[in-house]
Amino acid sequence: MSKEMSRRSFLKTGTAVAAGLAVAPNIIIAGEPSSRKKDKKKKVAANDKLNILGVGIGGRGAADLKEMETENIIGLCDVDWKYAAHVFDRYPQAKRYNDYRVMFDEMLDKADAVMIATADHTHAVIAAQAIAAGKHVYCEKPLTLTVYEARLLTKLAAKHKVATQMGNQGASSEGTRKALEWLWNGEIGEVRRVDCFTDRPIWPQGLERPTVEEKIPSTLNWDAFIGPAPMRPYNSIYTPWNFRGWWDFGTGAMGDMACHIMHVPFKGLKLGYPTRVEASSTKLLTDCCPSAEMIHLWFPARDNMPKLALPEVEVRWYDGGFMPERPEGLPDGFNLNISGGCSIFYGTKDIMIAGTYGRDPILLSGRKPEVPHVLREITVSHQQDWIRACKEDPETRIPSASDFCEAGPFVEMVDLGVAAVRLQGLNQILEWDGNKMEFTNIPEAATIKIMEKDGFKITDGHPTFNNTYTDPINARQFAANLIKRQYREGYVLPEMPE
Ligand SMILES: NC(=O)c1ccc[n+]([C@@H]2O[C@H](COP(=O)([O-])OP(=O)(O)OC[C@H]3O[C@@H](n4cnc5c(N)ncnc54)[C@H](O)[C@@H]3O)[C@@H](O)[C@H]2O)c1
């Protein structure tokens, strides 16, 4: 067998490996014999490099690729060749594309792994195709726009036994590890309430759909940017970067930042699927996310951990300037905005505050607990830890810190919160069946109307309110579309594995 063949057959996790292996949690098993630990170590020689394709490279993707430069970057795709020019220039050896479908047709079989940092609405369709072809995937947060897409990527990744990582880099950080170990050691006791917030959006939100059609720049493949979303006329408000504030392309402040802020609550309290959700916001419009949101998610009791009981818990999210109440006893002047927000855990014994990315966790009592280490210490970057996982044997692989087996269900929670914002017109607490991916208490005949245009103006010195709304939309149908989107022709997802 040639050297290349044997390297490929090792790196390729493929579908040939028997399906059904449950991905092990990212936890050191107490008393694990050191010989077993040794077996799990990287088996690929240092000079065995992955062949990586990058999709969406002009923004965050550029930073992700820099962390992957130990490997071969063989192909790059971006819809905006002006915005991404500096990244194309950095990797002159990589073939260039402006439509990932063409790149995949020509190069996916030559690749071991794919890095995805496009606008949120295209993550799922790109990742699903790569995974179904047996490729390892690094995908930026939020992993997907909808609950269904997150479930699909979770199941596909397990089926094809590929190494995956969502780009919530705080998951690999020292702060996150510390916060989780404190929680699991029972340092703050049982938690029944967690408040989280972000100072985002710092990009435009609360806008009406533009009515002006601008000329598409010659350097932009607008059709490819739209991807699976419904086609709309080009306007420079949407991309680059601002896509996050538009429902068709992004998930607003919650989708953008909850992956960095709610990871410690999700993992630390083993939240799983919520059963109820309620949301409100500033003015809700058809196309653009509102400027500020409040979302409440309720979780039923989960199985207790050895040192931590997990009773039912309410998790609250605030953004856009809304803030959670300050915990009693928090010193005046203490800024809860730690790198963009924080999460506050109300325990029966203490209160823990952890910043964005799990940064700088503290206990309100001022104690600094010394607890046993039960989590793996990650001493390389988030991206490099994924590369390590890619090179390990799928049967013994230690998953990355945000492997899709965890990131998928986590993002389902985030996507559900975002969907609830859009359903606030129902004026009810929504009941959620996580297994079925369905709201169970939306009345059959319920309808929803959403504001298209705010018609407020002063006419002859008098305020007039002449808002325009959509026709009433069947709420169940609308909700179902928020959970599983219809894709534009030319874009399909693989079947949901059993
Ligand atoms: N982990 C982090 O800290 C972090 C930070 C910023 C952004 N992000 C995430 O990264 C993703 C990109 O955000 P950004 O801020 O870099 O946005 P951006 O608009 O600055 O960059 C996205 C790039 O992808 C390109 N692109 C968009 N759709 C594409 C498609 N279908 N095919 C190929 N290229 C496409 C754009 O032209 C652009 O170059 C988002 O999901 C975002 O949430 C993560």
The ligand as an SDF file (V2000), in Angstrom:
LIG
                    3D

 44 48  0  0  0  0  0  0  0  0999 V2000
  -16.1980   32.2280   17.1250 N   0  0  0  0  0  0  0  0  0  0  0  0
  -16.1930   33.5270   17.0870 C   0  0  0  0  0  0  0  0  0  0  0  0
  -15.6880   34.2210   17.9740 O   0  0  0  0  0  0  0  0  0  0  0  0
  -16.8160   34.2060   15.9090 C   0  0  0  0  0  0  0  0  0  0  0  0
  -16.5450   35.5540   15.6620 C   0  0  0  0  0  0  0  0  0  0  0  0
  -17.1500   36.1440   14.5490 C   0  0  0  0  0  0  0  0  0  0  0  0
  -17.9960   35.4060   13.7380 C   0  0  0  0  0  0  0  0  0  0  0  0
  -18.2470   34.1120   14.0350 N   0  0  0  0  0  0  0  0  0  0  0  0
  -19.1510   33.3270   13.1690 C   0  0  0  0  0  0  0  0  0  0  0  0
  -18.5230   33.1740   11.9030 O   0  0  0  0  0  0  0  0  0  0  0  0
  -19.4930   33.1980   10.8700 C   0  0  0  0  0  0  0  0  0  0  0  0
  -19.1260   34.3150    9.8850 C   0  0  0  0  0  0  0  0  0  0  0  0
  -19.2300   35.5500   10.5820 O   0  0  0  0  0  0  0  0  0  0  0  0
  -18.2740   36.7580   10.2050 P   0  0  0  0  0  0  0  0  0  0  0  0
  -18.3600   37.7530   11.2980 O   0  0  0  0  0  0  0  0  0  0  0  0
  -16.9460   36.2390    9.8170 O   0  0  0  0  0  0  0  0  0  0  0  0
  -19.0510   37.3290    8.9330 O   0  0  0  0  0  0  0  0  0  0  0  0
  -18.4090   38.0240    7.6620 P   0  0  0  0  0  0  0  0  0  0  0  0
  -19.5440   38.4190    6.8050 O   0  0  0  0  0  0  0  0  0  0  0  0
  -17.4260   39.0300    8.1080 O   0  0  0  0  0  0  0  0  0  0  0  0
  -17.6020   36.8400    6.9740 O   0  0  0  0  0  0  0  0  0  0  0  0
  -18.2580   35.7710    6.3730 C   0  0  0  0  0  0  0  0  0  0  0  0
  -17.5220   35.4410    5.1120 C   0  0  0  0  0  0  0  0  0  0  0  0
  -18.1970   34.3670    4.4890 O   0  0  0  0  0  0  0  0  0  0  0  0
  -18.5170   34.7440    3.1530 C   0  0  0  0  0  0  0  0  0  0  0  0
  -19.7280   34.0190    2.7940 N   0  0  0  0  0  0  0  0  0  0  0  0
  -20.9900   34.2580    3.2020 C   0  0  0  0  0  0  0  0  0  0  0  0
  -21.8150   33.3170    2.7150 N   0  0  0  0  0  0  0  0  0  0  0  0
  -21.0500   32.4770    1.9720 C   0  0  0  0  0  0  0  0  0  0  0  0
  -21.3050   31.2990    1.2260 C   0  0  0  0  0  0  0  0  0  0  0  0
  -22.5400   30.7770    1.0970 N   0  0  0  0  0  0  0  0  0  0  0  0
  -20.2780   30.6740    0.6100 N   0  0  0  0  0  0  0  0  0  0  0  0
  -19.0100   31.1660    0.7130 C   0  0  0  0  0  0  0  0  0  0  0  0
  -18.7090   32.2920    1.3830 N   0  0  0  0  0  0  0  0  0  0  0  0
  -19.7200   32.9170    2.0310 C   0  0  0  0  0  0  0  0  0  0  0  0
  -18.6370   36.2370    3.1580 C   0  0  0  0  0  0  0  0  0  0  0  0
  -18.4340   36.7980    1.8960 O   0  0  0  0  0  0  0  0  0  0  0  0
  -17.5240   36.5960    4.1310 C   0  0  0  0  0  0  0  0  0  0  0  0
  -16.2780   36.6680    3.5040 O   0  0  0  0  0  0  0  0  0  0  0  0
  -20.8220   33.4230   11.5420 C   0  0  0  0  0  0  0  0  0  0  0  0
  -21.4850   32.2020   11.6800 O   0  0  0  0  0  0  0  0  0  0  0  0
  -20.4630   34.0040   12.8790 C   0  0  0  0  0  0  0  0  0  0  0  0
  -21.4060   33.7520   13.8770 O   0  0  0  0  0  0  0  0  0  0  0  0
  -17.6620   33.5030   15.0970 C   0  0  0  0  0  0  0  0  0  0  0  0
  1  2  1  0
  2  3  2  0
  2  4  1  0
  4  5  1  0
  4 44  2  0
  5  6  2  0
  6  7  1  0
  7  8  2  0
  8  9  1  0
  8 44  1  0
  9 10  1  0
  9 42  1  0
 10 11  1  0
 11 12  1  0
 11 40  1  0
 12 13  1  0
 13 14  1  0
 14 15  2  0
 14 16  1  0
 14 17  1  0
 17 18  1  0
 18 19  2  0
 18 20  1  0
 18 21  1  0
 21 22  1  0
 22 23  1  0
 23 24  1  0
 23 38  1  0
 24 25  1  0
 25 26  1  0
 25 36  1  0
 26 27  1  0
 26 35  1  0
 27 28  2  0
 28 29  1  0
 29 30  1  0
 29 35  2  0
 30 31  1  0
 30 32  2  0
 32 33  1  0
 33 34  2  0
 34 35  1  0
 36 37  1  0
 36 38  1  0
 38 39  1  0
 40 41  1  0
 40 42  1  0
 42 43  1  0
M  CHG  2   8   1  16  -1
M  END
$$$$
